[in-house]
Amino acid sequence: MTTDTPARLLQLLSLLQTPREWPGGELSERLGVSRRTVRRDIDRLRELGYPVQATKGADGGYRLVAGTAMPPLVLDDEEAVAIAVGLRAGAGHAVAGVDEASVRALAKLEQVLPSRLRRRVSTLQAATTPLTSGDGASIAPETLTVMASGIAGQERLRFAYRSGDGTPSRRLTEPYRLVSTGRRWYLVAYDLDREDWRTFRVDRVTEPFATGARFTPRELPTGNAAEFLRQSMYGRQKTYTFDVTFDAPAEFVAARVPAWVGAPEPVDEHSCRLRASSSDSPDWLAVRIAMVDCDFTVREPRELADYMRKLGARLSRAGGAPGADGA
């Protein structure tokens, strides 16, 4: 029996946050209190702003419904561990669709996890082997959470960094944003020693820590971290312009390509056109375009169209299609 009222309210809230309807009798048994006490506790939750809905009758009960604002989320130990492990796995391997919001959520969750649960999360993480792209870009989730916390708290970060040619250095920065390209994470930050904006590949960062020194965020030259990263990458690498028409609405295509690649423009309600610049190899871009799952036409560049033909022939041979041409 739970005699402590605050603890009982948290337990009741945790039960109600499961998407189902809870009969009063079942809640009474779970909490070890009378049905009358359950009703009083439900009234207390409503006073605190939780939209608890009650239904009458023999099959009636209570459920938490959508409100005008999201109330604090209550998780039990198993739920908290499961969410932390999932967020760490995704954040650590730059999975497409796992962006800075997920990293911020992980930072907040790990900050409040009791030490016993943090140990469980670390143990589970160490015992699993993720399926990665094999390009060596795997990063420690703790690195991302330290950076995300620095961004949110406007706190200067110091870390060790290894450049593309292997040159080591120490950096003191004012972190601005984390950007995921789908394959890698990048930190956009103001480098205090070089007195200029820089982008850092997070998989090349080690020993990050927050210095405790607060700062007022500076204005980014481009006003957009993703655009700044794109310009920074293009300034160092060979780039080319691509032009692809898709036989699908713009919103359909936009949901299936990384935002940093570019935004498709509607041609009509049934088709769209994607024109942008890229420093990625034609083979990687070809695979991303082919994954959109609709018919499309490559207008340029020729390298991309040539690779598409080779890829199509290879896939036809793999599928056993008759008459597939070699490439």
N, C-alpha and C positions, 0 to 999 in steps of 0.2 A: 504493500500500500504506500502511495506517495503522499506524505503528510505536508511537505513543504509546498505552499501554494505557487510560488514562482517556478519551481522545478516542474510541478504538475502542469502548469500552463504551457511551458516549453514542450513537454512531452505530448500534450494534447495538440499543440500547433504542429508538431512534427507528424503526428498521425493524420491530421486534416490536410496536410500538404501532399499526401498521397492522393492521386486523382481517382477517388472513389467516394461513395457515400457511406458514412459510418453510422450504423444504428446506435441509438443511445445506450442500449444494453451492452453492446460490444465495447463501446468506449468506457462504460462503467467498469466492466471486467478488466480491461487493459490497464486502467488507472487505479483500480482498487478502491473506488469511491462509489457513493450512491449516485443514482441518476439525477437527483436533485442537485448534487454538487457539480455534476457534469453540466447541467443547465446554467448554473451560476458561473462556471468557468467560461462557457460559451458567451455569456453576456459580457464578461470581462474582456474577452478577445474582441468582441464587437466594439466595446468602448475604446479599445486601443487602435481601432481602425481596420481590423481584419474582417473582410466581408464573408461571414459565415452564414450560409443559407440552410434553413431547416425545412423539412417536408413532413407533413402529418400523415397519420395512418399507421397500420400495422407494419408496413414496410418502410416507414419514414426514417429519417436520420439527418445527419449533418454533413455538409461538404463546404469546402472553401472555394469560392467562385472568384472570377476576375474582378478586380476593383479598379479604382481610378489611379492608384499608385501601387507599386510592388512593395509589400511588407518585407521585413527582414526574413531571410530564408533560414530555416532551422534544419540541420542535417544530423543524423545519428552518425556514430563512428564509422560504420561500414560505408555509408553514402559518401561521407567526406573523403575517405581513403580512395574510393572508386573514382570520384571526380578529380582528385588531385593527380592520381596516376594517369588518368586519361589526358588531362591537360598537359602534364609533363611529357608524356609520350609524343603528343602532337607538336608541342612547342619545341621539343628538342630535335625535331627532324624536318622542320620547315615544310609541313604538309600544306598543300594549296588549300586556301580557305580558312586556315588557322592564323588569324591576324593579331594585331596588338591588343585587341579587346580580350582575347583568350589569355594572353600573357598577363594583362592586368588582373584578370580574374584569378589566375594562378598565384600572382604575387599577394593578392588580398587573402586568398584561402590559406596559403602557407604561413602567412603572418600570424594567423589566429589559431592554427592547428596546435593542439597540445603536443609536447615532446614525444609522447608515446605514439601518437599518430604519425608524426613526421618520420619517426624511425620505421614504422610500417610501410609508409610510402617509399622511402629509400630502399628498403629491403625488397619490395615488390619490383621497383624499377630496376634494381641490379640483377634480379632473377629473370628478367625478360629480355629477349633478343628481338629488336625491331627489324622490320624489312625496310631497308633504305635504298636509295638510288646508287650507293656505292661511290659517290663522288667525293667522299671525305669531308662533307660539309656538316656533319653531325655536331651539335653543340650541347653544352650542359644547360638544362632548363634553369638552373640557378643563375646562370649568366643573364638570361633574358629577364628573370624576375628582378634581379638587382637593377638592371637598366630600366625596366618599366617603373619600378619604385622611384628611381631617380628622376624620371620624367614627370611622374605624377606629383612628387614632392618638391620639384624644382630644386634639386640637390646636385651639386657637382660630383662627377664620377672620375675616378682615376683607374687606369687599367694598363696592362701590358699588351702590346700589339705587335703582330708580325705582318710585314708587308708582303706583297705578292712575290718578291724576290727573296723573301726570308729574312729581311733586315728587321731586327728587334728594336723596339722603342717603348718609352713610357708616355702615356697621354693623360692630360688633365682636360676634361671637357665639361661643357654644359649640354647635357643630353636634350634633344628636341623631340624626336620621334623614332620609333622602330618601324621598319618597312619590310614586309615579306614579299619576295618575288615569286613564291611558289616552290622555289628550290633552295633559296638561301634567305637568311635574315640580315638586314643592314641597320646600323645605327646612324642616324643623321644627327650631328652634334656640332657645336662650336668648339674648335680646338683653341684653348687659351694660349698655349705656347706658340702656335703658328698664327694666332690672331686671324683666323679665317674659318669658314664652314668646311666640314669634311664629312665623308661617308666612310664607315668602317664595317667590313665584313665581320659579323659577330662570331663566326667559327674561327676567326684569327685572334679573338680577344681572350685573354686569360687574366686571372686575379682581379676581377672588377670589384670595386668597393665604393660605397658612398662616403664622401669626405665629411659630410655634415654641414658644409658651407652652402648656404642658400644663394639663389641667383634669380634675377628678373629675366624671363625669357626674351631673347632678342628676336627681331623680325627676320624671318628666313628670306633670302633674296627672291626666291620664286613664289613664296607664299604657300607652297604645297610640297610636303616632304617627298611624295612619290615622284613629282616632276623634277625636284632637285636631284634625286637619286638617278633618274633617267638621264638628265643632262650630264651628271658627273660620270656616269658609266660611258656615255657616248663620247665624252671628251677624251677618253683613254683607249677606246676600242674602235675597230672598224665597224661602221654601221651601214645599213641599207634601208631603203624604203620599200615597204610591201603594201600591196593593194589587193584585197580579197573581197569578192561579192558572195554573200550567203543567201540561200533560198529559205530564209527564216526571218521572223521579225527581229528587230534590233534588241528588244528586251530578252529574247530567247538566247541570242548569241552573247550578250553582255553577261548573262548569268553563268556562262560556260568558258569564258576566257578571263585570265587575270586582268584586273583593272589597269595595272601598270602597262600592259601591252598596248592598250588604246581603247577608245570607245567607239562602237559601231554606229554609223549614221543611217537612219531609215532611208530606203529608196522608195518603198511604198509599204503597205501594211503586211506584205508577205515576204519582203526581202530587205537586206541592209548591206552596207559597204563598210569595210574596216580598212582605213588607211593610216599608217603610222610608220615610225622609224624603229629599228631594232638593232641591238648589238649581239643578239643571240644567233647561234648557228642556224642555217636553214633547216637542218634535220630536226632540231628541237622544236622550232616554230611549226614545222610541218605536222609533227605529232600533236601539238596543242590545237592546231586548226582542225585536224582530222577528228579530234575528240569532241567537236561541237555537235556531232550527230545530226548533220543535215547536208544536203548537196551544196557545193560551193565552187567558185571559179577563181583561180589565181590569175590576176592580171599582171602583176609584177612582184618581185624581180624574177628574172629568168632562172636564177639559181634555185629559187623556191619551187617554181613550176617543174624544173627538171627533177628535183628531189621527190616531188609529189608523184611523178610518173614512175620513178624507180621504186618508191615505197608501195605504190599501187600494184606494180608487177610482183613485188616480193610478197605482198599479202595474198595476191591471187594464187601464186605458187604454193604458199603455205596452206591455203584453203583448198587446194586441189582443183582450181578452176581450169577447165580445158582451154587450151590455146593461149595461156598466159605467156606474154613475151618476156624474154630475158632482158636484163638491163646491165 
